[in-house]
Amino acid sequence: MPTTIRVTASDTSLYHVAARQLGDATQWWRIARLNGMTDPDLSGFTTPVTLLLPAPDTSQDSGVPGVTS
């Protein structure tokens, strides 16, 4: 079952949330996908927003799946 947290613009971005909550900033896309988001920027949130968090997954490679450098 996913965890829920409340975030605001002071959390800056999903990169920061992923680093703090999942231990890997590059997994921001997992939080975005679970919450129907495409942009990691949180600066537009003027009031706290509740987000679902996926469980940490150490098997994930860095970066968004399907995107190659």
All heavy atoms as a GROMACS GRO file, in nm:
protein
  516
    1MET      N    1   0.085  -0.118   0.000
    1MET     CA    2   0.000   0.000   0.000
    1MET      C    3   0.089   0.124   0.000
    1MET      O    4   0.182   0.135   0.079
    1MET     CB    5  -0.091  -0.002   0.123
    1MET     CG    6  -0.170   0.124   0.140
    1MET     SD    7  -0.294   0.110   0.267
    1MET     CE    8  -0.435   0.090   0.166
    2PRO      N    9   0.060   0.220  -0.089
    2PRO     CA   10   0.142   0.341  -0.095
    2PRO      C   11   0.129   0.426   0.031
    2PRO      O   12   0.027   0.426   0.098
    2PRO     CB   13   0.086   0.417  -0.215
    2PRO     CG   14   0.003   0.320  -0.291
    2PRO     CD   15  -0.040   0.216  -0.193
    3THR      N   16   0.234   0.498   0.061
    3THR     CA   17   0.237   0.595   0.169
    3THR      C   18   0.187   0.728   0.114
    3THR      O   19   0.204   0.757  -0.004
    3THR     CB   20   0.382   0.612   0.217
    3THR    OG1   21   0.431   0.486   0.261
    3THR    CG2   22   0.394   0.714   0.329
    4THR      N   23   0.126   0.810   0.199
    4THR     CA   24   0.086   0.944   0.157
    4THR      C   25   0.164   1.048   0.236
    4THR      O   26   0.195   1.029   0.353
    4THR     CB   27  -0.065   0.970   0.175
    4THR    OG1   28  -0.098   0.954   0.312
    4THR    CG2   29  -0.147   0.875   0.091
    5ILE      N   30   0.199   1.157   0.168
    5ILE     CA   31   0.266   1.271   0.232
    5ILE      C   32   0.201   1.398   0.180
    5ILE      O   33   0.133   1.397   0.078
    5ILE     CB   34   0.418   1.274   0.204
    5ILE    CG1   35   0.444   1.290   0.054
    5ILE    CG2   36   0.487   1.153   0.262
    5ILE    CD1   37   0.587   1.328   0.022
    6ARG      N   38   0.224   1.507   0.250
    6ARG     CA   39   0.176   1.639   0.204
    6ARG      C   40   0.298   1.720   0.164
    6ARG      O   41   0.397   1.724   0.237
    6ARG     CB   42   0.097   1.707   0.314
    6ARG     CG   43  -0.034   1.630   0.338
    6ARG     CD   44  -0.128   1.689   0.437
    6ARG     NE   45  -0.179   1.821   0.412
    6ARG     CZ   46  -0.280   1.852   0.330
    6ARG    NH1   47  -0.339   1.758   0.261
    6ARG    NH2   48  -0.322   1.977   0.318
    7VAL      N   49   0.289   1.784   0.048
    7VAL     CA   50   0.398   1.866  -0.001
    7VAL      C   51   0.347   2.006  -0.035
    7VAL      O   52   0.228   2.025  -0.057
    7VAL     CB   53   0.466   1.805  -0.126
    7VAL    CG1   54   0.529   1.671  -0.096
    7VAL    CG2   55   0.368   1.793  -0.242
    8THR      N   56   0.438   2.101  -0.037
    8THR     CA   57   0.408   2.238  -0.076
    8THR      C   58   0.519   2.285  -0.170
    8THR      O   59   0.615   2.212  -0.197
    8THR     CB   60   0.403   2.332   0.046
    8THR    OG1   61   0.532   2.336   0.106
    8THR    CG2   62   0.300   2.286   0.148
    9ALA      N   63   0.508   2.408  -0.214
    9ALA     CA   64   0.611   2.466  -0.301
    9ALA      C   65   0.748   2.465  -0.233
    9ALA      O   66   0.850   2.459  -0.300
    9ALA     CB   67   0.573   2.607  -0.341
   10SER      N   68   0.751   2.469  -0.100
   10SER     CA   69   0.879   2.468  -0.030
   10SER      C   70   0.955   2.336  -0.048
   10SER      O   71   1.075   2.331  -0.025
   10SER     CB   72   0.860   2.497   0.120
   10SER     OG   73   0.790   2.391   0.181
   11ASP      N   74   0.885   2.232  -0.093
   11ASP     CA   75   0.952   2.106  -0.123
   11ASP      C   76   1.025   2.113  -0.257
   11ASP      O   77   1.097   2.021  -0.293
   11ASP     CB   78   0.852   1.990  -0.123
   11ASP     CG   79   0.805   1.957   0.017
   11ASP    OD1   80   0.889   1.923   0.102
   11ASP    OD2   81   0.683   1.967   0.042
   12THR      N   82   1.007   2.219  -0.331
   12THR     CA   83   1.076   2.253  -0.455
   12THR      C   84   1.040   2.164  -0.573
   12THR      O   85   0.991   2.212  -0.672
   12THR     CB   86   1.228   2.256  -0.436
   12THR    OG1   87   1.261   2.334  -0.323
   12THR    CG2   88   1.298   2.312  -0.557
   13SER      N   89   1.068   2.034  -0.564
   13SER     CA   90   1.042   1.946  -0.677
   13SER      C   91   1.028   1.801  -0.632
   13SER      O   92   1.062   1.766  -0.519
   13SER     CB   93   1.155   1.955  -0.779
   13SER     OG   94   1.270   1.890  -0.730
   14LEU      N   95   0.979   1.720  -0.724
   14LEU     CA   96   0.969   1.577  -0.695
   14LEU      C   97   1.107   1.514  -0.683
   14LEU      O   98   1.121   1.409  -0.622
   14LEU     CB   99   0.887   1.506  -0.803
   14LEU     CG  100   0.739   1.541  -0.806
   14LEU    CD1  101   0.669   1.462  -0.918
   14LEU    CD2  102   0.671   1.514  -0.672
   15TYR      N  103   1.210   1.579  -0.738
   15TYR     CA  104   1.347   1.529  -0.719
   15TYR      C  105   1.381   1.530  -0.570
   15TYR      O  106   1.436   1.433  -0.517
   15TYR     CB  107   1.450   1.616  -0.793
   15TYR     CG  108   1.435   1.620  -0.942
   15TYR    CD1  109   1.392   1.735  -1.006
   15TYR    CD2  110   1.464   1.509  -1.020
   15TYR    CE1  111   1.379   1.740  -1.144
   15TYR    CE2  112   1.452   1.512  -1.158
   15TYR     CZ  113   1.409   1.628  -1.219
   15TYR     OH  114   1.396   1.632  -1.355
   16HIS      N  115   1.349   1.641  -0.504
   16HIS     CA  116   1.377   1.653  -0.361
   16HIS      C  117   1.294   1.553  -0.280
   16HIS      O  118   1.345   1.491  -0.186
   16HIS     CB  119   1.349   1.796  -0.313
   16HIS     CG  120   1.443   1.895  -0.368
   16HIS    ND1  121   1.412   1.973  -0.477
   16HIS    CD2  122   1.568   1.929  -0.332
   16HIS    CE1  123   1.515   2.051  -0.505
   16HIS    NE2  124   1.611   2.026  -0.419
   17VAL      N  125   1.169   1.539  -0.316
   17VAL     CA  126   1.081   1.445  -0.246
   17VAL      C  127   1.132   1.302  -0.264
   17VAL      O  128   1.142   1.226  -0.167
   17VAL     CB  129   0.935   1.458  -0.295
   17VAL    CG1  130   0.847   1.351  -0.231
   17VAL    CG2  131   0.880   1.597  -0.265
   18ALA      N  132   1.169   1.265  -0.386
   18ALA     CA  133   1.220   1.130  -0.412
   18ALA      C  134   1.350   1.104  -0.338
   18ALA      O  135   1.369   0.995  -0.283
   18ALA     CB  136   1.239   1.108  -0.562
   19ALA      N  137   1.438   1.202  -0.334
   19ALA     CA  138   1.564   1.184  -0.262
   19ALA      C  139   1.539   1.160  -0.114
   19ALA      O  140   1.597   1.071  -0.054
   19ALA     CB  141   1.654   1.307  -0.281
   20ARG      N  142   1.449   1.240  -0.057
   20ARG     CA  143   1.420   1.229   0.086
   20ARG      C  144   1.340   1.103   0.120
   20ARG      O  145   1.369   1.035   0.216
   20ARG     CB  146   1.345   1.355   0.131
   20ARG     CG  147   1.320   1.364   0.279
   20ARG     CD  148   1.257   1.496   0.321
   20ARG     NE  149   1.126   1.515   0.260
   20ARG     CZ  150   1.095   1.611   0.171
   20ARG    NH1  151   1.187   1.698   0.133
   20ARG    NH2  152   0.974   1.621   0.122
   21GLN      N  153   1.240   1.073   0.039
   21GLN     CA  154   1.148   0.964   0.073
   21GLN      C  155   1.188   0.828   0.016
   21GLN      O  156   1.160   0.726   0.077
   21GLN     CB  157   1.007   0.998   0.023
   21GLN     CG  158   0.948   1.124   0.083
   21GLN     CD  159   0.916   1.108   0.231
   21GLN    OE1  160   0.884   1.000   0.278
   21GLN    NE2  161   0.926   1.216   0.304
   22LEU      N  162   1.252   0.826  -0.102
   22LEU     CA  163   1.287   0.699  -0.167
   22LEU      C  164   1.437   0.673  -0.167
   22LEU      O  165   1.481   0.565  -0.205
   22LEU     CB  166   1.236   0.698  -0.312
   22LEU     CG  167   1.086   0.720  -0.331
   22LEU    CD1  168   1.052   0.717  -0.479
   22LEU    CD2  169   1.004   0.618  -0.253
   23GLY      N  170   1.515   0.775  -0.126
   23GLY     CA  171   1.660   0.757  -0.122
   23GLY      C  172   1.726   0.770  -0.258
   23GLY      O  173   1.843   0.737  -0.274
   24ASP      N  174   1.653   0.818  -0.362
   24ASP     CA  175   1.707   0.829  -0.496
   24ASP      C  176   1.628   0.935  -0.573
   24ASP      O  177   1.514   0.912  -0.612
   24ASP     CB  178   1.698   0.694  -0.567
   24ASP     CG  179   1.752   0.694  -0.708
   24ASP    OD1  180   1.799   0.800  -0.757
   24ASP    OD2  181   1.748   0.588  -0.772
   25ALA      N  182   1.689   1.050  -0.596
   25ALA     CA  183   1.620   1.160  -0.664
   25ALA      C  184   1.576   1.123  -0.805
   25ALA      O  185   1.478   1.177  -0.855
   25ALA     CB  186   1.712   1.283  -0.669
   26THR      N  187   1.648   1.031  -0.870
   26THR     CA  188   1.613   0.996  -1.008
   26THR      C  189   1.484   0.916  -1.017
   26THR      O  190   1.434   0.893  -1.127
   26THR     CB  191   1.726   0.917  -1.077
   26THR    OG1  192   1.744   0.792  -1.012
   26THR    CG2  193   1.856   0.997  -1.077
   27GLN      N  194   1.429   0.875  -0.905
   27GLN     CA  195   1.301   0.802  -0.906
   27GLN      C  196   1.181   0.895  -0.891
   27GLN      O  197   1.069   0.851  -0.866
   27GLN     CB  198   1.301   0.694  -0.798
   27GLN     CG  199   1.397   0.581  -0.831
   27GLN     CD  200   1.380   0.463  -0.739
   27GLN    OE1  201   1.270   0.427  -0.701
   27GLN    NE2  202   1.491   0.402  -0.702
   28TRP      N  203   1.200   1.026  -0.916
   28TRP     CA  204   1.090   1.121  -0.909
   28TRP      C  205   0.976   1.080  -1.000
   28TRP      O  206   0.859   1.102  -0.968
   28TRP     CB  207   1.139   1.262  -0.948
   28TRP     CG  208   1.172   1.275  -1.093
   28TRP    CD1  209   1.294   1.253  -1.152
   28TRP    CD2  210   1.082   1.307  -1.198
   28TRP    NE1  211   1.285   1.270  -1.286
   28TRP    CE2  212   1.154   1.305  -1.319
   28TRP    CE3  213   0.946   1.338  -1.204
   28TRP    CZ2  214   1.097   1.332  -1.442
   28TRP    CZ3  215   0.889   1.366  -1.327
   28TRP    CH2  216   0.964   1.363  -1.444
   29TRP      N  217   1.007   1.021  -1.113
   29TRP     CA  218   0.905   0.982  -1.211
   29TRP      C  219   0.808   0.879  -1.155
   29TRP      O  220   0.692   0.876  -1.195
   29TRP     CB  221   0.971   0.930  -1.339
   29TRP     CG  222   1.055   0.807  -1.317
   29TRP    CD1  223   1.188   0.804  -1.286
   29TRP    CD2  224   1.010   0.672  -1.320
   29TRP    NE1  225   1.229   0.674  -1.269
   29TRP    CE2  226   1.121   0.590  -1.289
   29TRP    CE3  227   0.888   0.611  -1.343
   29TRP    CZ2  228   1.113   0.451  -1.283
   29TRP    CZ3  229   0.881   0.473  -1.337
   29TRP    CH2  230   0.993   0.394  -1.307
   30ARG      N  231   0.852   0.797  -1.060
   30ARG     CA  232   0.762   0.698  -0.999
   30ARG      C  233   0.655   0.769  -0.917
   30ARG      O  234   0.538   0.730  -0.919
   30ARG     CB  235   0.841   0.601  -0.913
   30ARG     CG  236   0.938   0.517  -0.996
   30ARG     CD  237   1.018   0.418  -0.911
   30ARG     NE  238   0.926   0.324  -0.848
   30ARG     CZ  239   0.931   0.290  -0.719
   30ARG    NH1  240   1.023   0.340  -0.639
   30ARG    NH2  241   0.845   0.205  -0.669
   31ILE      N  242   0.694   0.874  -0.845
   31ILE     CA  243   0.596   0.953  -0.768
   31ILE      C  244   0.503   1.024  -0.865
   31ILE      O  245   0.381   1.024  -0.846
   31ILE     CB  246   0.668   1.055  -0.677
   31ILE    CG1  247   0.759   0.984  -0.577
   31ILE    CG2  248   0.566   1.143  -0.605
   31ILE    CD1  249   0.853   1.076  -0.501
   32ALA      N  250   0.560   1.084  -0.970
   32ALA     CA  251   0.479   1.155  -1.069
   32ALA      C  252   0.377   1.060  -1.133
   32ALA      O  253   0.258   1.093  -1.142
   32ALA     CB  254   0.569   1.216  -1.177
   33ARG      N  255   0.420   0.945  -1.176
   33ARG     CA  256   0.331   0.850  -1.242
   33ARG      C  257   0.218   0.807  -1.149
   33ARG      O  258   0.102   0.802  -1.189
   33ARG     CB  259   0.411   0.727  -1.288
   33ARG     CG  260   0.326   0.629  -1.367
   33ARG     CD  261   0.407   0.512  -1.416
   33ARG     NE  262   0.492   0.557  -1.526
   33ARG     CZ  263   0.593   0.487  -1.575
   33ARG    NH1  264   0.624   0.371  -1.523
   33ARG    NH2  265   0.664   0.533  -1.674
   34LEU      N  266   0.250   0.778  -1.025
   34LEU     CA  267   0.150   0.734  -0.928
   34LEU      C  268   0.045   0.842  -0.900
   34LEU      O  269  -0.069   0.811  -0.868
   34LEU     CB  270   0.220   0.693  -0.797
   34LEU     CG  271   0.136   0.627  -0.689
   34LEU    CD1  272   0.073   0.497  -0.739
   34LEU    CD2  273   0.222   0.598  -0.568
   35ASN      N  274   0.084   0.968  -0.918
   35ASN     CA  275  -0.006   1.079  -0.888
   35ASN      C  276  -0.058   1.150  -1.013
   35ASN      O  277  -0.116   1.258  -1.004
   35ASN     CB  278   0.067   1.179  -0.797
   35ASN     CG  279   0.086   1.121  -0.659
   35ASN    OD1  280  -0.006   1.123  -0.578
   35ASN    ND2  281   0.204   1.066  -0.632
   36GLY      N  282  -0.038   1.090  -1.131
   36GLY     CA  283  -0.089   1.149  -1.255
   36GLY      C  284  -0.022   1.280  -1.292
   36GLY      O  285  -0.083   1.367  -1.353
   37MET      N  286   0.105   1.294  -1.256
   37MET     CA  287   0.180   1.416  -1.285
   37MET      C  288   0.284   1.388  -1.394
   37MET      O  289   0.328   1.274  -1.410
   37MET     CB  290   0.252   1.464  -1.158
   37MET     CG  291   0.159   1.496  -1.043
   37MET     SD  292   0.248   1.521  -0.887
   37MET     CE  293   0.327   1.677  -0.918
   38THR      N  294   0.324   1.494  -1.465
   38THR     CA  295   0.430   1.479  -1.564
   38THR      C  296   0.547   1.572  -1.536
   38THR      O  297   0.655   1.554  -1.590
   38THR     CB  298   0.378   1.509  -1.706
   38THR    OG1  299   0.321   1.639  -1.708
   38THR    CG2  300   0.274   1.406  -1.749
   39ASP      N  301   0.525   1.673  -1.454
   39ASP     CA  302   0.626   1.774  -1.425
   39ASP      C  303   0.674   1.759  -1.281
   39ASP      O  304   0.592   1.757  -1.189
   39ASP     CB  305   0.565   1.912  -1.446
   39ASP     CG  306   0.665   2.025  -1.439
   39ASP    OD1  307   0.778   2.003  -1.390
   39ASP    OD2  308   0.630   2.136  -1.480
   40PRO      N  309   0.806   1.753  -1.259
   40PRO     CA  310   0.856   1.739  -1.122
   40PRO      C  311   0.852   1.868  -1.040
   40PRO      O  312   0.875   1.865  -0.920
   40PRO     CB  313   0.999   1.692  -1.142
   40PRO     CG  314   1.038   1.746  -1.274
   40PRO     CD  315   0.913   1.744  -1.357
   41ASP      N  316   0.823   1.981  -1.104
   41ASP     CA  317   0.824   2.110  -1.035
   41ASP      C  318   0.704   2.125  -0.942
   41ASP      O  319   0.591   2.105  -0.983
   41ASP     CB  320   0.823   2.222  -1.139
   41ASP     CG  321   0.830   2.360  -1.077
   41ASP    OD1  322   0.888   2.374  -0.968
   41ASP    OD2  323   0.776   2.454  -1.139
   42LEU      N  324   0.729   2.161  -0.818
   42LEU     CA  325   0.623   2.181  -0.719
   42LEU      C  326   0.602   2.328  -0.685
   42LEU      O  327   0.521   2.361  -0.599
   42LEU     CB  328   0.656   2.106  -0.589
   42LEU     CG  329   0.674   1.954  -0.602
   42LEU    CD1  330   0.714   1.895  -0.467
   42LEU    CD2  331   0.547   1.889  -0.653
   43SER      N  332   0.669   2.419  -0.754
   43SER     CA  333   0.663   2.560  -0.718
   43SER      C  334   0.524   2.622  -0.736
   43SER      O  335   0.495   2.724  -0.676
   43SER     CB  336   0.766   2.641  -0.798
   43SER     OG  337   0.733   2.640  -0.936
   44GLY      N  338   0.439   2.560  -0.814
   44GLY     CA  339   0.305   2.614  -0.835
   44GLY      C  340   0.204   2.580  -0.726
   44GLY      O  341   0.093   2.631  -0.726
   45PHE      N  342   0.243   2.495  -0.631
   45PHE     CA  343   0.150   2.457  -0.524
   45PHE      C  344   0.145   2.567  -0.419
   45PHE      O  345   0.242   2.593  -0.349
   45PHE     CB  346   0.192   2.326  -0.457
   45PHE     CG  347   0.181   2.205  -0.546
   45PHE    CD1  348   0.264   2.097  -0.527
   45PHE    CD2  349   0.087   2.196  -0.647
   45PHE    CE1  350   0.255   1.984  -0.606
   45PHE    CE2  351   0.076   2.085  -0.727
   45PHE     CZ  352   0.160   1.978  -0.706
   46THR      N  353   0.030   2.633  -0.408
   46THR     CA  354   0.016   2.739  -0.309
   46THR      C  355  -0.039   2.686  -0.177
   46THR      O  356  -0.026   2.751  -0.074
   46THR     CB  357  -0.076   2.851  -0.361
   46THR    OG1  358  -0.201   2.793  -0.397
   46THR    CG2  359  -0.014   2.919  -0.482
   47THR      N  360  -0.100   2.570  -0.180
   47THR     CA  361  -0.150   2.505  -0.059
   47THR      C  362  -0.092   2.363  -0.055
   47THR      O  363  -0.051   2.310  -0.158
   47THR     CB  364  -0.304   2.496  -0.058
   47THR    OG1  365  -0.346   2.421  -0.172
   47THR    CG2  366  -0.367   2.634  -0.060
   48PRO      N  367  -0.084   2.302   0.062
   48PRO     CA  368  -0.032   2.166   0.070
   48PRO      C  369  -0.113   2.070  -0.017
   48PRO      O  370  -0.235   2.079  -0.025
   48PRO     CB  371  -0.045   2.131   0.218
   48PRO     CG  372  -0.043   2.263   0.288
   48PRO     CD  373  -0.115   2.356   0.195
   49VAL      N  374  -0.044   1.979  -0.082
   49VAL     CA  375  -0.105   1.878  -0.168
   49VAL      C  376  -0.064   1.741  -0.116
   49VAL      O  377   0.051   1.720  -0.079
   49VAL     CB  378  -0.057   1.896  -0.314
   49VAL    CG1  379  -0.108   1.786  -0.404
   49VAL    CG2  380  -0.097   2.032  -0.366
   50THR      N  381  -0.157   1.649  -0.114
   50THR     CA  382  -0.128   1.512  -0.072
   50THR      C  383  -0.081   1.432  -0.192
   50THR      O  384  -0.144   1.433  -0.297
   50THR     CB  385  -0.253   1.446  -0.010
   50THR    OG1  386  -0.294   1.524   0.102
   50THR    CG2  387  -0.224   1.305   0.035
   51LEU      N  388   0.031   1.363  -0.177
   51LEU     CA  389   0.085   1.276  -0.280
   51LEU      C  390   0.095   1.134  -0.228
   51LEU      O  391   0.128   1.112  -0.112
   51LEU     CB  392   0.225   1.319  -0.323
   51LEU     CG  393   0.242   1.453  -0.394
   51LEU    CD1  394   0.389   1.477  -0.421
   51LEU    CD2  395   0.162   1.456  -0.522
   52LEU      N  396   0.070   1.039  -0.316
   52LEU     CA  397   0.097   0.899  -0.286
   52LEU      C  398   0.243   0.872  -0.318
   52LEU      O  399   0.295   0.922  -0.418
   52LEU     CB  400   0.009   0.808  -0.370
   52LEU     CG  401  -0.140   0.814  -0.344
   52LEU    CD1  402  -0.214   0.731  -0.450
   52LEU    CD2  403  -0.172   0.763  -0.206
   53LEU      N  404   0.308   0.793  -0.235
   53LEU     CA  405   0.447   0.755  -0.258
   53LEU      C  406   0.455   0.605  -0.285
   53LEU      O  407   0.397   0.525  -0.210
   53LEU     CB  408   0.534   0.784  -0.137
   53LEU     CG  409   0.558   0.930  -0.101
   53LEU    CD1  410   0.642   0.937   0.025
   53LEU    CD2  411   0.628   1.001  -0.215
   54PRO      N  412   0.529   0.564  -0.387
   54PRO     CA  413   0.552   0.422  -0.406
   54PRO      C  414   0.651   0.372  -0.302
   54PRO      O  415   0.723   0.451  -0.239
   54PRO     CB  416   0.612   0.416  -0.546
   54PRO     CG  417   0.682   0.547  -0.562
   54PRO     CD  418   0.598   0.646  -0.485
   55ALA      N  419   0.657   0.244  -0.284
   55ALA     CA  420   0.756   0.185  -0.195
   55ALA      C  421   0.895   0.204  -0.257
   55ALA      O  422   0.908   0.204  -0.380
   55ALA     CB  423   0.728   0.036  -0.176
   56PRO      N  424   0.997   0.223  -0.176
   56PRO     CA  425   1.132   0.232  -0.231
   56PRO      C  426   1.164   0.107  -0.313
   56PRO      O  427   1.121  -0.003  -0.278
   56PRO     CB  428   1.222   0.240  -0.107
   56PRO     CG  429   1.133   0.297  -0.001
   56PRO     CD  430   0.996   0.241  -0.031
   57ASP      N  431   1.234   0.124  -0.424
   57ASP     CA  432   1.267   0.012  -0.512
   57ASP      C  433   1.412   0.025  -0.555
   57ASP      O  434   1.445   0.103  -0.644
   57ASP     CB  435   1.175   0.013  -0.634
   57ASP     CG  436   1.195  -0.107  -0.724
   57ASP    OD1  437   1.294  -0.182  -0.706
   57ASP    OD2  438   1.114  -0.125  -0.816
   58THR      N  439   1.499  -0.052  -0.492
   58THR     CA  440   1.641  -0.044  -0.521
   58THR      C  441   1.678  -0.110  -0.653
   58THR      O  442   1.790  -0.098  -0.699
   58THR     CB  443   1.724  -0.107  -0.408
   58THR    OG1  444   1.684  -0.243  -0.392
   58THR    CG2  445   1.706  -0.032  -0.278
   59SER      N  446   1.583  -0.179  -0.717
   59SER     CA  447   1.613  -0.243  -0.845
   59SER      C  448   1.600  -0.146  -0.962
   59SER      O  449   1.639  -0.178  -1.074
   59SER     CB  450   1.520  -0.362  -0.869
   59SER     OG  451   1.387  -0.318  -0.895
   60GLN      N  452   1.550  -0.025  -0.937
   60GLN     CA  453   1.532   0.075  -1.043
   60GLN      C  454   1.667   0.134  -1.083
   60GLN      O  455   1.748   0.167  -0.999
   60GLN     CB  456   1.440   0.187  -0.998
   60GLN     CG  457   1.298   0.145  -0.975
   60GLN     CD  458   1.229   0.104  -1.104
   60GLN    OE1  459   1.246   0.168  -1.207
   60GLN    NE2  460   1.151   0.000  -1.098
   61ASP      N  461   1.687   0.145  -1.214
   61ASP     CA  462   1.805   0.216  -1.264
   61ASP      C  463   1.775   0.365  -1.255
   61ASP      O  464   1.661   0.407  -1.243
   61ASP     CB  465   1.832   0.180  -1.410
   61ASP     CG  466   1.888   0.039  -1.423
   61ASP    OD1  467   1.939  -0.015  -1.324
   61ASP    OD2  468   1.879  -0.015  -1.534
   62SER      N  469   1.877   0.445  -1.265
   62SER     CA  470   1.859   0.589  -1.265
   62SER      C  471   1.787   0.634  -1.391
   62SER      O  472   1.809   0.580  -1.498
   62SER     CB  473   1.994   0.659  -1.257
   62SER     OG  474   2.056   0.628  -1.136
   63GLY      N  475   1.702   0.733  -1.376
   63GLY     CA  476   1.636   0.793  -1.490
   63GLY      C  477   1.500   0.737  -1.521
   63GLY      O  478   1.456   0.640  -1.460
   64VAL      N  479   1.434   0.799  -1.616
   64VAL     CA  480   1.300   0.761  -1.656
   64VAL      C  481   1.306   0.640  -1.747
   64VAL      O  482   1.388   0.637  -1.839
   64VAL     CB  483   1.232   0.880  -1.728
   64VAL    CG1  484   1.092   0.842  -1.775
   64VAL    CG2  485   1.228   1.001  -1.639
   65PRO      N  486   1.222   0.538  -1.725
   65PRO     CA  487   1.228   0.420  -1.810
   65PRO      C  488   1.193   0.453  -1.955
   65PRO      O  489   1.108   0.537  -1.982
   65PRO     CB  490   1.123   0.326  -1.749
   65PRO     CG  491   1.035   0.413  -1.668
   65PRO     CD  492   1.115   0.533  -1.629
   66GLY      N  493   1.262   0.387  -2.047
   66GLY     CA  494   1.235   0.407  -2.188
   66GLY      C  495   1.306   0.527  -2.247
   66GLY      O  496   1.296   0.552  -2.366
   67VAL      N  497   1.378   0.603  -2.166
   67VAL     CA  498   1.451   0.720  -2.217
   67VAL      C  499   1.599   0.687  -2.211
   67VAL      O  500   1.652   0.649  -2.108
   67VAL     CB  501   1.422   0.846  -2.130
   67VAL    CG1  502   1.507   0.962  -2.176
   67VAL    CG2  503   1.275   0.879  -2.136
   68THR      N  504   1.666   0.699  -2.324
   68THR     CA  505   1.809   0.671  -2.327
   68THR      C  506   1.886   0.800  -2.351
   68THR      O  507   1.835   0.893  -2.412
   68THR     CB  508   1.843   0.570  -2.439
   68THR    OG1  509   1.799   0.623  -2.563
   68THR    CG2  510   1.780   0.436  -2.410
   69SER      N  511   2.009   0.804  -2.304
   69SER     CA  512   2.087   0.927  -2.323
   69SER      C  513   2.154   0.928  -2.458
   69SER      O  514   2.175   0.836  -2.523
   69SER     CB  515   2.195   0.943  -2.219
   69SER     OG  516   2.201   0.850  -2.122
   0.00000   0.00000   0.00000
